[in-house]
Amino acid sequence: MKRILIIDDDMDMCNLLGRFLQKKGYETEASHSGNKGIAKFKESKFDVVLCDFRLGDKEGREVLREIKQFDPHAIVIIITGYSDIKTAVDVIKAGAFDYITKPLIPEEVLSVIGRALQQSPEGVDTPKPSANAPAPAARRPIRSSSEEEFLVGQAPVTKELYRQIELVAPTNYSIILYGESGTGKEVIARTIHGNSAWKDKPFIAMDCGTLSKELAGSELFGHVKGAFTGALGDKEGHFELANGGTLFLDEVANLSVEIQAALLRVIQERKFKRVGGTKEMDTDVRIIVASNENLQDAYRKGKFREDLFHRFNEFSIVLPAFRNRKEDIPLFAEFFLSKANKELNKEVEGFEPEVMQIFLNYPWPGNLREFRNVIRRAALLTSSGRVSPRVLPAEIVDNNGFAQNFSAQTVDAPAVAPVHHPIAHKETDLKNAAAQAEYDTIMNVLKQVNYNKSRAAEILKIDRKTLYNKIKSYQP
């Protein structure tokens, strides 16, 4: 029987979720704080961890990091109380298997847990979900892109992207992929590998943004038994696993200076030693790296080694943001819906015209990853027929309506004379002056991003729930 650890400071939620999963054949335990949950995970073996993002003592992101440091292969699913694409991207990049938003949908919880257990190296002995629950789909292992189903797209910027891929794929150049989070950098890396002379060799991917210096060294170069606390046996690193093929390093700018130096030596000499080892091993890999930060700017700021940058920068490709690929939106909508139908064993027929217009108007700050997640969610919530606006997340449907609601506000008015702002009519004192300045800042940022609340919250460095609450408090 598979064991699930629930970490949530809401005791009622723990009890409800625990009873529901127990009825489905799982064994569950609960912890009501992040620290207690981490301690319980270290004391006993769990197949899946369900962790709330907002905990009393620490964020779910911190719990995720500590669990992953203890067991890099742990399966952690984050639960968040509202849909926040930045939070979702952050936790996925930090190593979470997936995330689920409240209010929880039972079938969605079962589906995500099912997929998580399918990808577990120990296999699955999960109970069958209820007749109405979607069948869980196994995650594919990392292989060459020739085995992955993907869509090229028809937008001019997309065609130019694949023209560059066709040119560089057959060469042995090292490549830097630049692009915002969610633009599909790993998919492009796999595509390059799948169209190269090494397509029958391994493709190994590593996310450099989630690992400490010690773990990064172990993941890249492997380690010998006893090299550090917890090294209970010899381990192959990614350079060994990718030998003869392609090694993809995502968010490479996050590697520590020490690991950058070790990586440079491996690239120059094509030899390395496992952590704690003395034997030199040969390696022959093609390296593709990805970053959402300009590596040339990073080395100028002293954050990245210049010599390592020049080793990587034999060819660079900039992945276009999804908002600049409008022609591809209908194609990817049908593509992702087809995959969701297979995953959920459904037959959703397509999209209502209004839905497609909403997709075209929305700026997609989370890019293709956000679009795929929205389609999967919509397919899950659509029982039959076509996807309608009511099954889409509120921030996408309200993207234009939000702007209209505030169009009467004078967001362009100078701060010295905000006569139409709701706070301006209150008594003038230091507290109200600060509130007025905060209001002006929020409204101007909203206008700059076309009232995209997720993007505005990111710029303002607050979460969307806080942004909503602040806007609500300003209403007369």
Secondary structure by P-SEA (a helix, b strand, c coil): cbbbbbbcccaaaaaaaaaaaaaacccccccccaaaaaaaaaaccccbbbbbcccccccaaaaaaaaaaacccbbbbbbbccccaaaaaaaaaacccccccccccaaaaaaaaaaaaaacccccccccccccccbbbbbbcccccccbbbbbcccaaaaaaaaaaaacccccbbbbbbbcccccaaaaaaaaaaaccccccbbbbbccccccaaaaaaaaccccccccccccbbbbccccccccbbbbbcccccccaaaaaaaaaaaaccccccccccbbbbbbbbbbbbccccaaaaaaaccccaaaaaaaccbbbbbbcccccccaaaaaaaaaaaaaaaaaccccccccaaaaaaaaaccccccaaaaaaaaaaaaaacccccccccccccccccaaaaaaaacccccccccccccccccccccccaaaaaaaaaaaaaaaaaaaaccaaaaaaaaacccaaaaaaaaaaacc
